[in-house]
Amino acid sequence: MQGYNVAVVGATGVVGTEMIKVLEETKFPVAKLLPLASERSAGSRIEYNGENVKVELLTEESFKGIHIALFSAGSSVSEKYAPIAAASGAVVIDNTSFFRMDPNVPLVVPEVNAHDVRKHQGIIANPNCSTAQMVLPLLPIHEHFKIKRVVVSTYQATSGAGKEAMDEMLNQTISIVNGNGPTKPKKFTKQIAFNVIPHIDSFLENGFTKEEMKMTNETKKIFGDDSIEVVANCVRVPAFIGHSEALNIETEKPFDIEKVRELIAGVPNVRVMDDVATNTYPTPADCVETNDTLVGRIRRDFSVPNGIALFCVSNNLRKGAAFNAVQIAFELVNQELI
Ligand SMILES: NC(=O)c1ccc[n+]([C@@H]2O[C@H](COP(=O)([O-])OP(=O)(O)OC[C@H]3O[C@@H](n4cnc5c(N)ncnc54)[C@H](OP(=O)(O)O)[C@@H]3O)[C@@H](O)[C@H]2O)c1
């Protein structure tokens, strides 16, 4: 076979745009690319491999002859169209939260559980952006020292809420800088420019947000281990791209902190940036052009017998969405599942 017919649902969004870039950069064997969107952008053009490709309207007929369908157009679109795409013979890789906790849908971060891809029944879920980056430094710590509990505080960029959210931050910043005060929040509940908001996704009865509970539940599913306790505090900050996370990890077994640093550096697609003598640690500005998850400030957390503290940063549109999705597509090819 020369390649695969790939549909990108939500091709004009921030994640969809990045997906098309990552397909190109990773040289995924695409025979035909089909960008799909709503009537708002159907008929517009996108660039792919130097070609100008027309964006088509998403319909129930869109998936005929499609091998892989990458979805990032929101949960309600996935709810309706992912089963239609799967029934048409495509394997769906879904970026929304809709199918993530469905027991019949594998939730995959390839560095951790690539083997779960083969359990798919037509749909594979991509995790929440904050979870995808967090499980990378956790992987060797859990393998070697068994994690008991993780406390994570996030500092999440506005692109995590889509294109309109980024525009809201930009326009609000310009308005304030021009002396006109903040524009009225629409995508966010409060002013985001020059501010931080401790509220991502909706609140649940237990007082946590959905975003926070995604980090707890998805981590257990990806590791296939319900014993890992994760408690999250998710906060939106006025960065455009790149989620940051401060982690405090408690392990069952004792460890040598230098060994922990070495193990994290050995995880594929992770780069350790950790030398406080030279102010070397990651910030969101460092992750914009990379698929790597950047880890620094690795140190012993003295507040518990076996504790590790670290700071990790990743491009939420890449490892948190598009890159992870394309990695899953490569697994389908490499494991000869397609
Ligand atoms: N941003 C992130 O970091 C991130 C990470 C992981 C997962 N996700 C998930 O990915 C999804 C998209 O996020 P985003 O940030 O890319 O949002 P976005 O920038 O707002 O883009 C939304 C995309 O979906 C399309 N769309 C919306 N309604 C549609 C419909 N009824 N039929 C067909 N296409 C439709 C839009 O097309 P039009 O141009 O036609 O409106 C656009 O291409 C969300 O479910 C989000 O939770 C986002």
The ligand as an SDF file (V2000), in Angstrom:
LIG
                    3D

 48 52  0  0  0  0  0  0  0  0999 V2000
   -6.6290   22.8720   22.3530 N   0  0  0  0  0  0  0  0  0  0  0  0
   -6.0600   21.8540   22.9920 C   0  0  0  0  0  0  0  0  0  0  0  0
   -4.9770   21.9680   23.5970 O   0  0  0  0  0  0  0  0  0  0  0  0
   -6.7290   20.5120   22.9870 C   0  0  0  0  0  0  0  0  0  0  0  0
   -5.9920   19.4200   23.4510 C   0  0  0  0  0  0  0  0  0  0  0  0
   -6.5920   18.1660   23.4500 C   0  0  0  0  0  0  0  0  0  0  0  0
   -7.8920   18.0420   23.0010 C   0  0  0  0  0  0  0  0  0  0  0  0
   -8.5860   19.1320   22.5430 N   0  0  0  0  0  0  0  0  0  0  0  0
   -9.9620   18.9280   22.0760 C   0  0  0  0  0  0  0  0  0  0  0  0
   -9.9970   19.0710   20.6600 O   0  0  0  0  0  0  0  0  0  0  0  0
  -11.2420   19.6430   20.2750 C   0  0  0  0  0  0  0  0  0  0  0  0
  -11.0070   20.8750   19.3960 C   0  0  0  0  0  0  0  0  0  0  0  0
  -10.2300   21.7980   20.0980 O   0  0  0  0  0  0  0  0  0  0  0  0
   -9.5510   23.0830   19.4340 P   0  0  0  0  0  0  0  0  0  0  0  0
   -8.8040   23.6900   20.5550 O   0  0  0  0  0  0  0  0  0  0  0  0
   -8.8430   22.7550   18.1730 O   0  0  0  0  0  0  0  0  0  0  0  0
  -10.8560   23.9920   19.0900 O   0  0  0  0  0  0  0  0  0  0  0  0
  -11.0680   25.1440   17.9790 P   0  0  0  0  0  0  0  0  0  0  0  0
   -9.8080   25.8710   17.7220 O   0  0  0  0  0  0  0  0  0  0  0  0
  -12.2300   25.9130   18.4800 O   0  0  0  0  0  0  0  0  0  0  0  0
  -11.4770   24.3440   16.6420 O   0  0  0  0  0  0  0  0  0  0  0  0
  -12.6700   23.6270   16.5200 C   0  0  0  0  0  0  0  0  0  0  0  0
  -12.7060   22.9160   15.1750 C   0  0  0  0  0  0  0  0  0  0  0  0
  -13.8660   22.0840   15.1280 O   0  0  0  0  0  0  0  0  0  0  0  0
  -14.6310   22.4090   13.9740 C   0  0  0  0  0  0  0  0  0  0  0  0
  -16.0570   22.2260   14.2640 N   0  0  0  0  0  0  0  0  0  0  0  0
  -16.7640   22.7790   15.2530 C   0  0  0  0  0  0  0  0  0  0  0  0
  -18.0740   22.3800   15.1880 N   0  0  0  0  0  0  0  0  0  0  0  0
  -18.1530   21.5660   14.1010 C   0  0  0  0  0  0  0  0  0  0  0  0
  -19.2220   20.8440   13.5050 C   0  0  0  0  0  0  0  0  0  0  0  0
  -20.4680   20.8750   13.9720 N   0  0  0  0  0  0  0  0  0  0  0  0
  -18.9420   20.0930   12.3860 N   0  0  0  0  0  0  0  0  0  0  0  0
  -17.6900   20.0530   11.8850 C   0  0  0  0  0  0  0  0  0  0  0  0
  -16.6360   20.7220   12.4210 N   0  0  0  0  0  0  0  0  0  0  0  0
  -16.8740   21.4650   13.5260 C   0  0  0  0  0  0  0  0  0  0  0  0
  -14.2900   23.8470   13.7010 C   0  0  0  0  0  0  0  0  0  0  0  0
  -14.5900   24.1270   12.3370 O   0  0  0  0  0  0  0  0  0  0  0  0
  -15.0770   25.6020   11.8150 P   0  0  0  0  0  0  0  0  0  0  0  0
  -13.8210   26.3110   11.3770 O   0  0  0  0  0  0  0  0  0  0  0  0
  -15.9350   25.2320   10.6650 O   0  0  0  0  0  0  0  0  0  0  0  0
  -15.7820   26.2590   12.9500 O   0  0  0  0  0  0  0  0  0  0  0  0
  -12.7880   23.8370   13.9740 C   0  0  0  0  0  0  0  0  0  0  0  0
  -12.1020   23.2520   12.8850 O   0  0  0  0  0  0  0  0  0  0  0  0
  -12.0090   19.9120   21.5740 C   0  0  0  0  0  0  0  0  0  0  0  0
  -12.8730   18.8190   21.8350 O   0  0  0  0  0  0  0  0  0  0  0  0
  -10.9240   19.9660   22.6150 C   0  0  0  0  0  0  0  0  0  0  0  0
  -11.3840   19.5940   23.8940 O   0  0  0  0  0  0  0  0  0  0  0  0
   -8.0150   20.3630   22.5180 C   0  0  0  0  0  0  0  0  0  0  0  0
  1  2  1  0
  2  3  2  0
  2  4  1  0
  4  5  1  0
  4 48  2  0
  5  6  2  0
  6  7  1  0
  7  8  2  0
  8  9  1  0
  8 48  1  0
  9 10  1  0
  9 46  1  0
 10 11  1  0
 11 12  1  0
 11 44  1  0
 12 13  1  0
 13 14  1  0
 14 15  2  0
 14 16  1  0
 14 17  1  0
 17 18  1  0
 18 19  2  0
 18 20  1  0
 18 21  1  0
 21 22  1  0
 22 23  1  0
 23 24  1  0
 23 42  1  0
 24 25  1  0
 25 26  1  0
 25 36  1  0
 26 27  1  0
 26 35  1  0
 27 28  2  0
 28 29  1  0
 29 30  1  0
 29 35  2  0
 30 31  1  0
 30 32  2  0
 32 33  1  0
 33 34  2  0
 34 35  1  0
 36 37  1  0
 36 42  1  0
 37 38  1  0
 38 39  2  0
 38 40  1  0
 38 41  1  0
 42 43  1  0
 44 45  1  0
 44 46  1  0
 46 47  1  0
M  CHG  2   8   1  16  -1
M  END
$$$$
